[in-house]
Amino acid sequence: MINLLQQGTAKAVYSVHEGVDSAQRCAEQADKAGSALRTIRDAVASITDMTHHIASAVEEQSSVSAEVNRSVVNIADLNSSSNELGDEMVGLNHSVVDNINSQKMLVEQFLKRCQ
């Protein structure tokens, strides 16, 4: 009977040691999992921060693009106005040349009559 008690006690002690070892392995795995989760959390925070920077850069780029577009439209408008003014100047120059030629003819007629 004592022998059976000793065997039962030995099995119980062995089981307790097995339980302690198993609990230690579980604790180690939980520590590793916690460390991995912290690494993942830090990576997600870094990705989130980069995403915010990218979004900010995209907004700024969009704003600059809109400003460039407005500038191009203004340049096109100025070019069109410049062309219109150039055409008007050519027309005025033709009128001045015509007036000069008319005046020249009148002066020539006047000089012929005065001779």
C-alpha positions in Angstrom: 0.0 0.0 0.0 2.8 2.4 0.8 4.4 1.4 -2.4 1.1 2.3 -4.2 1.0 5.7 -2.4 4.6 6.4 -3.3 3.9 5.5 -7.0 0.8 7.7 -7.0 2.7 10.5 -5.3 5.5 10.2 -7.8 3.0 10.3 -10.7 1.3 13.4 -9.1 4.7 15.1 -8.7 5.6 14.2 -12.3 2.3 15.6 -13.4 2.8 18.8 -11.4 6.3 19.2 -13.0 4.8 18.6 -16.4 2.2 21.2 -15.7 4.8 23.7 -14.5 6.9 23.1 -17.6 3.8 23.4 -19.8 2.8 26.7 -18.1 6.4 28.0 -18.5 6.3 27.2 -22.3 2.9 28.9 -22.5 4.2 31.9 -20.7 7.2 32.1 -23.1 5.0 31.8 -26.1 2.7 34.5 -24.7 5.7 36.7 -24.3 6.8 36.0 -27.9 3.2 36.7 -29.1 3.1 39.9 -27.1 6.4 41.0 -28.6 5.2 40.2 -32.1 2.0 42.1 -31.5 4.0 45.1 -30.3 6.1 44.9 -33.5 3.0 44.7 -35.6 1.4 47.7 -33.7 4.6 49.7 -34.3 4.6 48.8 -38.0 0.9 49.8 -38.3 1.6 53.1 -36.6 4.5 53.7 -39.0 2.4 52.8 -42.0 -0.4 55.1 -40.7 2.1 57.9 -40.3 3.4 57.4 -43.8 -0.1 57.3 -45.2 -0.8 60.7 -43.6 2.4 62.1 -45.1 1.4 60.7 -48.5 -2.1 62.2 -48.2 -0.7 65.5 -47.3 1.8 65.5 -50.2 -1.0 64.5 -52.6 -3.1 67.4 -51.4 -0.2 69.8 -51.8 0.6 68.4 -55.3 -3.1 68.8 -56.2 -3.0 72.4 -55.1 0.2 73.1 -57.0 -1.3 71.4 -60.1 -4.4 73.5 -59.9 -2.2 76.6 -59.6 -0.1 75.6 -62.6 -3.4 75.0 -64.5 -4.6 78.5 -63.6 -1.3 80.0 -64.7 -1.4 78.1 -68.1 -4.9 79.4 -68.7 -3.8 83.0 -67.8 -0.8 82.6 -70.2 -3.2 81.4 -72.9 -5.5 84.3 -72.3 -2.6 86.8 -72.4 -1.3 85.2 -75.6 -4.8 85.6 -77.2 -5.0 89.2 -76.1 -1.5 89.9 -77.4 -2.5 88.4 -80.7 -5.6 90.5 -80.9 -3.6 93.7 -80.0 -1.0 92.7 -82.7 -3.7 92.3 -85.3 -5.1 95.7 -84.2 -1.7 97.3 -84.5 -1.2 95.9 -88.0 -4.6 97.3 -89.0 -3.7 100.7 -87.5 -0.3 100.7 -89.3 -2.1 100.0 -92.6 -4.4 102.9 -91.9 -1.4 105.2 -91.1 0.4 104.1 -94.3 -2.8 104.7 -96.3 -3.1 108.2 -94.8 0.5 109.0 -95.5 0.1 107.9 -99.1 -3.0 110.1 -99.4 -1.2 113.0 -97.9 1.7 112.4 -100.2 -0.6 112.5 -103.2 -2.2 115.7 -102.0 1.2 117.3 -101.5 2.3 116.2 -104.9 -0.9 117.6 -106.5 -0.4 120.8 -104.6 3.2 121.1 -105.7 2.2 120.5 -109.4 -0.4 123.2 -109.2 2.0 125.6 -107.6 4.6 125.3 -110.4 
